[in-house]
Amino acid sequence: MDKFLYIGLAAGIALLAATVVLIIKRRCRDAGIVCIRETWMTAVLGLMIIALGFAFPVLKIMDPSAVGTDSQSYWFVIGFGLVCHLMGDFALLFTCIKCTVLYEDRAVEYSPFGHQNVIYWEDIVRVEKPLMKSAYVMTDRNGNTVHVSGDKKASQKFIDFAREKVKNASGTDLLRQVEHRLNGRHL
C-alpha cells in the first residue's frame, strides 16, 4: 500500500507544478489604472492546505499505524491529500491569477484560470453587492457581469474609480453608501 502513498505524493507534486505553470503563464501583467486582487492571506491559506496534503501521506509512510491500520486508512489518506492539493492549488490560482483590472473605458475580470470577461462603463445598467458576499457585481445591458472583490483597501479603490465611471446605472446609490461605510461615516 505504500506505493499508492508515493503515487499520491507524486500526484500532489504534479498538481502543484501545474498550478505554478498556470500562474506563470496566465497571470495578468497589465495593471491598468486600478488592479484589484484577492488578499494575500488566501495564498497563505492555500499553501497551508497544500502542506497538509503532503504531511498526511508522509506521516502514514513514516508510521503506518497513524490514521488507522486497515487498507481503507491508506485510501483515506491518499484521498484526503489529493483533496487538500486541489483546494490549496485553487486558492493559489484564486489569489495569483483572479483579478479585476479597471481601465478608463472598461473593466476586465480574469478568472482563476485566466479567462477574461470584459464590460464597458457606458454599458453598465446595474451595480449590486449581494447580501452576505464581499464582491460587487456590475452588469451590462447584455447581461454580462464582472465581479470585483478584494480587501478593504481594494474595495475603496474600486468605489472611488467606479463612482466617476458609473453614472446612470441602478446601484450608484449603493456605491455612495459603501464609500461612506468604508470611510467610517454613516448616512
N, C-alpha and C positions, 0 to 999 in steps of 0.2 A: 504493500500500500504506500510505502514511502515514495515510490516512483511517481505516483499520482500527485503527491505533495510537491515534488520537484517540477512536475508539469504545471501545476497551479502557480508556483512561483515564476516559472518561465512565462506563463500567460500574463501574469501581473507586470512583469518587466516589459513584455511586448506591448501591452496596453499603455503603459507609461511612456514608452518610446514613441508610440503612435500619437499620443497626446502632445508630446514635445514637438514632434514634426508638424502637427496641425497648428500649434501655437506659432511656430516659426514661420510657416508658410502663409497662414491666413490672418495673422494679427493685423489689425488696422493701423497703418502707418500715418495716415493723414489725420491730423488733429482738428482740421477745420478751424472755426472760430472758437467753438467750445466742444470738448470731448468729454463725455460723461461715462464713467466706468463703474463697475461694481467695486465695493470696498475691498481693500487688500486682505482683510480678515477672512474673506471667503476662500482665498487661496491658501491661507494658513490652515483653515479647517480642512480643505481638500488634501493638503499634504499630511495632516494628522491622520485622516481616514486611510490614505494610501499606506502610511506607515503601519497602521493597524492591520491592513490587508497583507503586509509582509510579515508582521510579527506572529500572527496565529499559526501559519504553516511552519515557520521556523521553530516556534515553541513546540509544535507537535513533532517535528523531526528530532529535536533535542530530547523531549520527554514524551514518548508515545502514550503514556497514561494520562497526559493532560487532555482535558475536554472529552474524557471517555476512553474506553479501551476497545469497543467493538468497531466493526468496519464502518458503521454508519457515522461514527465520530470523525473518521477521515473525510468522508464526503461532506459532512457539515463544515469542517474547517476549510476545505477547498472551495466550497460554495460561498461561505462567508467571506473568504479572502477575495474571491472574484467580484462579489457584490461591493465590497469595500473599494476595490480598484475602480470599478465602474463609477461609483458615486464620487470618489475623490478626483478621478480624471475629469469627470463632467464639471465638478466645482472649479478645477483649474481652467477648463475651457470657458466656463461662465465668467470667470474673473479676467482672464487674459485676452479673450477674443471678443466677447459680447460687449458692445458699447453703442452709444448713440452719439453721432457727430452732427453738430449744428453748423450749418453754413448760412450765408447771407440769404439764399433763396430756397433752401430746403433743409430737411433733417433726414439723416441716413442712419438706420438701425442695422447693426451687424449681429447676426445670431451667434450662438456659441460655436457653430461650425463654419462661420464666416460668410453666410449668405446675407445679401443686402436687401433692405426694404426702404424705399425712398418715398417721401411725402413732401410736397411743396407747400410753403407757408400760405400762399394765396388760395390753396385748395382746401385748407383745414376748415371743417364745419363744426367740430366738437373737440373739446379738451375735457377730460374727466380723470378723476382719481378714485378708482373703485374702493369701496369700503373694505377695510382690512388688508389693503395692498399698499406697498410703498411706491409703486410705479405710477407714472402719469401716462395716460393713453390719449394720443392725438389721432383723430380720424379725418380722412379727407372725403370729398364728395363721392368718390368711387368706392368707399368702404375700406380702403387700405388703412392700416393702423401702424403707428410707431409707438413703442413703449420706451419710456425714459425712467431709469431707476438708478439709484446711487445713494451715497451718504448725504448728510445734511448740507454739506458744502456744495456738492454737485447739484443737489436739488435747488439750492439758491442760485447757482449759475444758470440753470435751466429756466427758472422762474424769471430772472432778470432779462434773459435773452428773449424768451417766448412772449413776455408781456409786450415787447416792442413789435414783434412779428405777427402775433395772433390778435387781430383787431375785431373782426365781425363774427367770430365763432362763438357758439354757445360754450360756456366754460371760461370765458375771460374773467368773470367774477371769481371763479374758483382760483385762478392764478393770483388775483389780488388778495384773496383771503389767505391762501397758503403763504404768500410773501409776508403778510402781516404776522402769521403764526411763527414763521421761521425767524423773523426779526424780534419776536417776543412781544409784539403789540397785539392787543385784542380789539376786535371791531365793536 
